[in-house]
Amino acid sequence: MAMDESYLKSYAAYTDRSNYPEMFFNVLSKIFTDVKLGGLRSCLAIGPGEGWCEIEFLKHCEANISKFIGIEPDHASAERLRTSLRSSLPGVESQVFETAIQNWEGPGKPVDLIMMFQVLYHIEAGERQELLKKFHDSWLVSGGYVATLMGSDKTSPNSVGKILENLGYTEPTWEAIEADFLKAGFTKHYEHEMHVSADFTDPIEDLLPFFQLHFKDRVITLDDLREATKGPPSEGKVFAFHTLALFKSMN
């Protein structure tokens, strides 16, 4: 999935057209009014890009992190992540591996927290179940947490999920993801939904890699994307529900 600087530009184009960062920060503030995770010392971030979501999560939960491991297959994103960790988490021992999570052998020593934001779409169902079982049985300490965030509503005719559906991609449901966690032995510790709005009216070339990431065997063109965002009632103005959840290991 390595895409050089084009994916970073595309992600920036997406966030520029949405209120995603603002909504994410709001949800973190609400969650950590109730949830206390200050005892976390080590974490693993899977597919963090340049890491702003993960770093904000750690800051909001007031964890005293001493070790941060990042798994990021995109080279440009991995380089940005290294820079972000040096500036935002000085003094924290950090490692960034440029590989897909399916090819990685694990952290060696179990960690307290695994963060996986907007990643599970890109892992096939069978691999997903196997990966979550590894988390629970080997990669996390007893009582460790997985924090995950993904879209949780695909039924509205003016959702981001509908654009992807128009392009020929069906995202896994939040219910299926939650069932996979429970099957792997986790319990759900907390969840909170966030409502993101975006405006994809007259999409530009920079948006393409953001959507292309969902397709392994097909190239999405700008004409494809423009066609997918047409039609009532939204004409490019869309919303998406996302669920941020904490699952706790019980081994």
C-alpha positions as CSV (number, residue, x, y, z in Angstrom):
1,M,0.0,0.0,0.0
2,A,3.0,2.3,-0.2
3,M,2.1,5.4,-2.2
4,D,4.8,8.1,-1.5
5,E,3.8,11.6,-0.8
6,S,0.5,11.3,-2.7
7,Y,-1.3,9.5,0.1
8,L,-0.3,12.2,2.6
9,K,-1.6,14.9,0.3
10,S,-4.8,12.9,-0.2
11,Y,-5.4,12.5,3.5
12,A,-4.8,16.2,4.0
13,A,-7.3,16.9,1.2
14,Y,-9.9,14.7,2.9
15,T,-9.4,16.3,6.3
16,D,-9.5,19.8,4.7
17,R,-13.0,18.9,3.4
18,S,-14.3,17.5,6.7
19,N,-14.6,18.2,10.4
20,Y,-12.9,14.9,11.3
21,P,-10.0,16.3,13.4
22,E,-12.4,18.5,15.5
23,M,-14.8,15.6,16.1
24,F,-12.0,13.3,17.0
25,F,-10.7,15.7,19.6
26,N,-14.2,16.2,21.0
27,V,-14.7,12.4,21.4
28,L,-11.4,12.0,23.1
29,S,-12.3,14.7,25.6
30,K,-15.6,12.9,26.4
31,I,-14.1,9.4,26.6
32,F,-11.3,10.4,29.0
33,T,-13.7,12.2,31.4
34,D,-14.9,8.6,32.2
35,V,-12.1,6.3,31.2
36,K,-8.7,6.4,33.1
37,L,-5.7,4.9,31.3
38,G,-2.9,6.8,33.0
39,G,-1.2,3.5,33.9
40,L,-0.3,2.7,30.3
41,R,3.5,2.5,29.7
42,S,3.9,0.9,26.2
43,C,1.9,1.0,23.0
44,L,1.7,-0.3,19.5
45,A,0.2,1.8,16.7
46,I,-0.9,0.0,13.5
47,G,-1.2,2.0,10.3
48,P,-0.9,5.4,12.1
49,G,0.2,7.4,9.1
50,E,2.0,10.4,10.5
51,G,0.5,9.6,13.9
52,W,-1.6,12.6,14.9
53,C,-4.6,10.6,16.0
54,E,-2.4,8.2,18.1
55,I,-0.4,11.0,19.7
56,E,-3.5,12.9,20.6
57,F,-5.1,9.8,22.1
58,L,-2.0,9.3,24.3
59,K,-2.0,12.9,25.4
60,H,-5.8,12.9,26.2
61,C,-5.6,9.7,28.2
62,E,-2.6,11.1,30.2
63,A,-0.6,7.9,29.7
64,N,3.0,7.9,30.9
65,I,4.2,6.1,27.7
66,S,7.9,5.1,27.7
67,K,7.8,2.9,24.6
68,F,6.0,3.5,21.2
69,I,6.1,1.0,18.3
70,G,4.6,2.0,15.0
71,I,3.8,-0.3,12.1
72,E,3.3,1.9,8.9
73,P,3.8,0.5,5.4
74,D,3.8,3.8,3.6
75,H,7.4,5.2,3.5
76,A,6.5,8.9,3.5
77,S,4.0,8.5,6.3
78,A,6.6,6.5,8.3
79,E,9.1,9.3,7.9
80,R,6.6,11.8,9.1
81,L,5.7,9.6,12.0
82,R,9.3,9.4,13.2
83,T,9.5,13.2,13.1
84,S,6.2,13.5,15.0
85,L,7.3,11.1,17.7
86,R,10.6,13.0,18.2
87,S,8.8,16.4,18.6
88,S,5.6,15.3,20.4
89,L,6.8,12.5,22.6
90,P,10.4,13.4,23.5
91,G,12.1,11.0,25.7
92,V,9.9,8.1,24.6
93,E,11.7,5.1,23.1
94,S,10.2,4.7,19.7
95,Q,10.5,2.3,16.8
96,V,8.8,2.6,13.4
97,F,8.7,-0.5,11.1
98,E,7.8,0.0,7.4
99,T,5.8,-3.1,6.8
100,A,2.2,-4.5,6.6
101,I,1.0,-5.7,9.9
102,Q,0.3,-9.2,8.4
103,N,4.1,-9.5,7.7
104,W,5.2,-8.4,11.2
105,E,6.1,-11.0,13.9
106,G,4.9,-9.0,16.9
107,P,6.4,-6.8,19.6
108,G,8.3,-9.5,21.4
109,K,7.4,-8.2,24.9
110,P,3.7,-7.6,25.3
111,V,2.4,-4.0,25.3
112,D,-0.3,-2.3,27.4
113,L,-2.1,-0.7,24.4
114,I,-2.7,-1.3,20.7
115,M,-4.1,1.5,18.6
116,M,-5.7,0.8,15.3
117,F,-7.6,3.7,13.8
118,Q,-9.3,3.4,10.4
119,V,-7.3,0.3,9.6
120,L,-9.5,-2.8,9.9
121,Y,-11.2,-2.0,6.5
122,H,-8.0,-3.0,4.8
123,I,-7.6,-6.4,6.5
124,E,-9.6,-9.4,5.1
125,A,-12.0,-11.1,7.5
126,G,-10.0,-14.2,8.0
127,E,-6.8,-12.3,8.6
128,R,-8.6,-9.9,10.9
129,Q,-9.8,-12.7,13.2
130,E,-6.3,-14.2,13.3
131,L,-4.7,-10.8,14.0
132,L,-7.1,-10.0,16.9
133,K,-6.4,-13.5,18.4
134,K,-2.7,-12.7,18.3
135,F,-3.4,-9.4,20.0
136,H,-5.3,-11.0,22.8
137,D,-3.1,-14.1,23.4
138,S,0.4,-12.8,22.7
139,W,0.9,-9.1,21.9
140,L,-1.0,-7.5,24.9
141,V,-0.3,-7.8,28.6
142,S,-3.1,-9.3,30.6
143,G,-5.8,-6.7,31.0
144,G,-4.3,-4.7,28.0
145,Y,-6.4,-2.6,25.7
146,V,-7.1,-2.2,22.0
147,A,-8.4,1.2,20.9
148,T,-10.0,1.1,17.5
149,L,-11.9,3.6,15.3
150,M,-13.9,2.9,12.2
151,G,-17.0,3.8,10.3
152,S,-20.2,2.4,11.9
153,D,-23.1,3.4,9.6
154,K,-23.4,2.4,6.0
155,T,-27.1,2.7,5.4
156,S,-27.6,6.4,4.8
157,P,-27.8,7.5,1.1
158,N,-25.6,10.5,1.8
159,S,-22.8,8.8,3.8
160,V,-19.1,8.3,2.9
161,G,-19.9,4.6,2.9
162,K,-22.4,5.2,0.1
163,I,-19.7,6.8,-2.0
164,L,-17.5,3.7,-1.5
165,E,-20.5,1.5,-2.3
166,N,-21.0,3.5,-5.5
167,L,-17.4,2.8,-6.4
168,G,-17.9,-0.9,-5.8
169,Y,-16.6,-1.4,-2.3
170,T,-18.5,-2.6,0.7
171,E,-17.0,-1.9,4.1
172,P,-17.3,-4.4,6.9
173,T,-20.0,-3.5,9.4
174,W,-19.2,-2.3,12.9
175,E,-21.3,-5.2,14.2
176,A,-19.0,-7.7,12.4
177,I,-15.8,-6.0,13.8
178,E,-17.2,-6.0,17.3
179,A,-18.1,-9.7,17.0
180,D,-14.6,-10.5,15.9
181,F,-13.2,-8.8,19.0
182,L,-15.5,-10.7,21.3
183,K,-14.7,-14.0,19.5
184,A,-11.0,-13.3,20.1
185,G,-11.6,-13.1,23.8
186,F,-11.9,-9.3,24.4
187,T,-14.6,-7.5,26.3
188,K,-15.9,-4.1,25.2
189,H,-14.7,-1.6,27.8
190,Y,-16.1,1.6,26.3
191,E,-17.4,3.1,23.0
192,H,-18.4,6.5,21.7
193,E,-19.8,7.5,18.4
194,M,-18.7,10.6,16.5
195,H,-20.5,12.3,13.6
196,V,-18.3,13.5,10.8
197,S,-19.4,15.7,8.0
198,A,-17.5,16.3,4.7
199,D,-18.0,18.1,1.4
200,F,-16.8,16.2,-1.6
201,T,-18.5,18.5,-4.1
202,D,-16.3,18.7,-7.3
203,P,-13.6,16.2,-6.0
204,I,-10.0,16.8,-7.1
205,E,-7.2,14.6,-8.1
206,D,-5.6,14.8,-4.6
207,L,-8.6,12.9,-3.1
208,L,-8.0,9.8,-5.3
209,P,-5.4,7.9,-3.2
210,F,-7.6,8.2,-0.1
211,F,-10.3,6.2,-1.9
212,Q,-7.9,4.1,-3.9
213,L,-6.6,2.5,-0.7
214,H,-9.8,0.4,-0.5
215,F,-9.2,-1.2,-3.9
216,K,-6.3,-3.6,-4.6
217,D,-7.2,-4.8,-8.1
218,R,-8.7,-1.7,-9.7
219,V,-7.6,1.9,-10.4
220,I,-10.1,4.6,-9.4
221,T,-10.2,7.5,-11.7
222,L,-11.3,11.1,-11.1
223,D,-14.3,10.5,-13.3
224,D,-15.2,7.4,-11.2
225,L,-15.1,9.5,-8.0
226,R,-17.1,12.4,-9.5
227,E,-19.8,10.0,-10.6
228,A,-19.9,8.3,-7.2
229,T,-20.5,11.6,-5.4
230,K,-23.4,12.7,-7.7
231,G,-27.0,12.3,-7.0
232,P,-29.6,13.3,-4.4
233,P,-29.8,14.1,-1.7
234,S,-26.3,15.2,-1.0
235,E,-24.5,16.2,-4.3
236,G,-21.2,15.6,-2.6
237,K,-22.1,16.8,0.9
238,V,-21.9,13.7,3.1
239,F,-21.6,12.5,6.6
240,A,-20.3,9.4,8.4
241,F,-20.8,7.9,11.8
242,H,-17.6,6.5,13.3
243,T,-17.2,4.5,16.5
244,L,-14.2,4.8,18.8
245,A,-14.1,1.8,21.1
246,L,-11.8,0.3,23.7
247,F,-11.6,-3.5,24.1
248,K,-9.9,-5.1,27.0
249,S,-8.1,-8.4,27.0
250,M,-9.1,-11.0,29.5
251,N,-6.2,-13.5,29.4
